[in-house]
């Protein structure tokens, strides 16, 4: 089984964590496009005890990154960290999962 299939198999999985946080995976195979060249629409989110999304990795909508007066790059892969959105460079499904867990663990360890 390849890493993309592993991500797709996690679709609709919810993982309650011992500390009261919980994680939800969504992943669907979609047609390859310029916006979604890897062919998967995904959302991986960390929620707090009050069910607020704290961190989310997804490609549900486009996001323009860049400086106020500089060139802006439009991307679909991005990270939500509370109220901020930053671009994310999708390399592979396994790297996506690893990056998400690193970010989530860092947040939970420091809050």
Secondary structure, DSSP 8 states (H G I E B T S, - for coil): --HHHHHHHTTT-EEE-TTS-EEEEEEEE----STTTTSEEEEEEEE-TT--EEEEEE-SS-EEES-SSS--EEES-EEEETTEEEE-----HHHHHHHHHHHHHHHHHH-
